[in-house]
Structures are given as structure tokens and as C-alpha cells.
Amino acid sequence: MTDQSVYEMMNHDPLHQKHIVLGVTGSISCYKALEIASKLVQAGAYVDVALTQNATEFIRPLAFKALTNRQPYVNMFDLAAKDGESHVELARRCDAMLIAPLTATTLAKLSHGIADDFVALTALATDRPLLVAPAMDSQMWMNPATQDNVKSLIQRGVQIIGPAEGRLASGRVGAGRLVEPIDIVDELRYRLARDLGDFSSLKVVVTAGGTREAIDPVRYLGNRSTGKMGYAIADAARNRGASVSVVTTVDRRPSAGIRDIRVESAAEMLDAVQQECQTADVLVMAGAVADYRPMTVADQKIKKAESELSSMAIQLEGTTDIIASISSQQKTGRLVKVAFAAETQDMINNARRKIEAKGADFIVANDVSAADS
């Protein structure tokens, strides 16, 4: 196995080496399509850009050529085109088509089968996944004609991304703003993963972040876990097509397609994991669950003692070992359990003891005392 193949396996991006057609229509937000094209290329995709004539009033095709290193398509009657019917060739060889931004005009064209520009022609000619990100004034978006067109596209399997709410070009605030490029690209990534991923039949449950065990209404016992590991694992499973739930203590928006279940304490995490695992295939316990919690929680904030020499003792009790308490036999079959061991000494032997005690199939051992941990 080459270094490159190892890298690709470890960085399993569904966009890698996929052929994407990016359609750009004449919205003021079409400058954001440059960022979309750039992010697709950075993900390893081959990107062909098709623009409507109106879009070229806002942004030059040359900018897309510089980013993608491929000639953009604008003119349906370009005699210099290599392919006799370029739109048909693009439609046949692409893995997915994304139109961002999508104006009300092009939305209506797609709904009614009108093909009088390069973007609409290509969209109507392809049988691959079609995703569109509308961008227009809120009054245009809410117009009954636009909403009827949206419903028509959804019924035909077109995925609508957004629009978002926020400040619009008119200065008003409302629905109609183009979804941020990073989120549009992630929706496309999720769509390809769901359709093509080798984990598409699996449900994966991941825990993330450190639990917080209350002392009083404002204080808690916690740890330094950031949740980054859990979210990275969740993304990796999503990128392979799995249905993913994250049981998390971290205030962070998950990637597209990942179900986010917010908890705080070890008891809350236990309840959520038990519920999710009833229909799961894999449990990855990347979260840092507290081993102990206060035996009693004060109803009011505990006041600081008047004497600086005074001390306070908090009696602790053990929490339930979540992964050990989850049965490997669930409603849908056998559950694969993956545990984590954060150690500061005798890492291998401690990890081996834990894998047996927790009934895990795998354990990830990490020397947290190492400088680069």
C-alpha cells in the first residue's frame, strides 16, 4: 500500500476524485461561488463550472478557470467547444451537480423544464444527484409561485439547501440569504457519502466532550476534554455513509447529516447512549465521562467561607461505566463497542485490562502525559 493510498484511506472525503458540475446563476451572491469552487478543488474534486449569461455580469468566468484549472462553460453555441453537446457530456460524466447560487428565474426554469441556458440545460440532462442553494430577496422566496416551484423540485428528488435567514442585499433581514459556502460543500459531501459510502447500512453512535457533574447551580466537576476527537470520528463515519448520532457535552454545530444530542452529566449521557444504541451497529465512546460525581448537589450557590483558612470537603460517589453497561446484543443485532483509555503510565497493560473490564471489541490507548498528545 502506497503512502498516497494510506492518506486517502485516512482522509476518506466523499468528494475526493469526484466530478462535480457547479452551476452559477445571476445572483449578487454569486461571488461566493468562487469559495465553493475553491473548497471543492481543495477536497480533491474535479470541478466544471457552468455559468448563466447573467452570472457573468457579476463575476468573470476567468476567475473560475484560475481556481479549477478547467475552462468554464457559458455559451451554448460556442463553436470552439471540444464536445458537440457540452451540456450533455457534462451531465453524463458528473457524479453530482450543484447550483449555487440559484436564482428564482433558474429555479422556475428547472421546475417547468425550460432549457435556454447552459446551467438549466445541464441540470435537465443529468440523472445524477442535483443540489441547489437558492439566493434571492425574501419577498421573492416567499412568493407562492416560487414556493410551488420548490415543492415541484423536491418531489422530483432535487435537494434544496437553505436558504438561510439574515441580512439581504436589499438591506432587509429575512429568508433568502445564500447558505455559507462551507455548509453548502458539506451538504454535497454528505449526499455523496449517503449515496455511495460503504457504511451506508450502519448506524454509529459517538460520544464527545467531557461530562460536567454539578456541585451547586453554578459550579461543577469537569475535565479538559474538548470533544474534537469525538467529532472527528463522527465526521469520518458520516463520510463513509453511516447514519451518525453524537451524544455530546460540547456546544458545537455538527457536520451535515449528523444528529446532535446534547447532554451534560454522566447520567444524562448514559440515558442517551442506551437509547441510541438500541438500533445501533457501532458505539465509539470517545467522550470523557466523569468517574465520580458529588453525592449531594446544593440547591443554592455555596458561599465562600469567611476564613481564608477554611476548607470544603465534597463527598463523591462513582458514576456508571457507560460502555461496560451497554450490552453487545441489541435489537438490531450485535453492537461493536470501541473504548478509549487515556493513560499517564503503563499504557498498554492498563488498556488491556480496560478492554476486558468494559467488554469492548477495540480500545484506543493514548498517553496523555506525552508532550504531543
Salt bridges, closest charged atoms under 4 A:
GLU8 OE2 - HIS16 NE2 3.40
ASP13 OD1 - ARG189 NE 2.95
GLU35 OE2 - LYS39 NZ 3.83
ASP48 OD2 - HIS19 NE2 2.64
ASP48 OD1 - ARG70 NE 3.06
ASP48 OD2 - ARG93 NH2 3.56
ASP83 OD2 - ARG93 NH1 3.80
GLU89 OE2 - ARG92 NH1 3.39
ASP116 OD1 - LYS109 NZ 2.77
ASP117 OD2 - LYS109 NZ 2.78
ASP127 OD1 - ARG128 NE 3.28
GLU180 OE2 - LYS32 NZ 3.68
ASP183 OD1 - ARG253 NH2 3.03
ASP186 OD1 - ARG189 NH1 3.28
ASP186 OD1 - ARG238 NH2 2.94
ASP195 OD2 - ARG191 NE 3.00
ASP195 OD1 - ARG194 NE 3.88
ASP198 OD2 - ARG240 NH2 2.69
ASP216 OD2 - ARG219 NH1 2.63
ASP251 OD1 - ARG262 NH1 3.07
ASP260 OD2 - ARG262 NE 2.57
GLU276 OE1 - LYS203 NZ 3.02
GLU276 OE2 - ARG259 NH1 2.45
GLU317 OE2 - ARG293 NE 3.22
ASP321 OD2 - LYS358 NZ 2.88
GLU343 OE2 - LYS354 NZ 2.93
ASP361 OD1 - ARG334 NH2 2.52
